[in-house]
Amino acid sequence: MNIIQISSPKSGSYWLHTILLQILHKKDMPVSSFIQKQEEYQEVKDLDLSFKGQAEVDMIDIEGDGCYYRISSIVRNKLQDPVSYAKSTSLAWTHSTLCNRSFEIFPLFDKKICIVRDPRDRALSSAKFAFTPYMQKQYPSSYATPEDFFEAEYDRLLDQWVWFTGNYLLKKEELDIHFVFYERLLHDFDDELDAILNYLGISLSENERKEIAEAVTFDNMKEKSPGHLQKGKYRKWEKQLSEAEKQLAIDKAGGLLNWLNYPLTSNDKNLLPGIPENLPKQELREILENMNWHVLYEE
């Protein structure tokens, strides 16, 4: 089995990657890697990156002009043979938005899993993460403070979330994508883990499930990668955003937030996200068409 995980940055990507690796290890399934066989890996494997083992991750950029394998900002090379790449990795990771080449690459993987996070919390997390030592070294920001970053990028990050998430939702059935929600992992890890296992067609014992849950607790993961993880909470936006910033999220992303059962205001209590049985795809398609970002992938 090979898996590709899909996420916009700061959506719980590292958490999902660790969970999937734990599942494969518990099942004693072979875990193969493309990047670890490349010469560049030997040159950078011992560098102090964002999280422990980052250089070992098969990160792939899927773009209109081709695919690229990379390690952080240090290594990025054109992938000449995507078919061989997919056969040589058990678990790939992409932050790429859906594009025409996605329809060539995704079928090369047996399973596709996309993690989604509330865009308001994601934007707050992105602003803080931009000023970690790792990011300042590898992706230095032009902004003076996290607050400056947030003020300048919040609008764009909301648009990006709608475009990224909306396009993958429209192609959920065609590409056989399983969606995981960051907030559900925090609130009811066992149920979300069961859903992942069911999608993968993997059975684990109750004890194995408990061991995975313990291994990927926020405290245990933060101890291993303190520079990558922050607080591991959700609905931070309620206290940290101004009323104008909250309204901007509704104006920009309110339709998709509502369809996925995210709270629109602080008065919406006890809501957890999920995909409705009848996602209003025509309405979503119209929203994406009006954004006019790149290309809307018609069904």
Secondary structure, DSSP 8 states (H G I E B T S, - for coil): --EEEE--TTSSHHHHHHHHHHHHHHTT-----SGGGSHHHHHHTTS--SSTTGGGSEEEEEETTEEEEEETTTEEEE-S-HHHHHHH-SEEEE-----TTHHHHGGGSSEEEEEE--HHHHHHHHHHHTTSHHHHHHS--SSSSHHHHHHHHHHHHHHHHHHHHHHHHHTHHHHTEEEEEHHHHHH-HHHHHHHHHHHHT----HHHHHHHHHHT-HHHHHHH-TTT-----S-THHHHS-HHHHHHHHHHHHHHHHHTT--SSTT--S------TT--HHHHHHHHHHH-SS-----
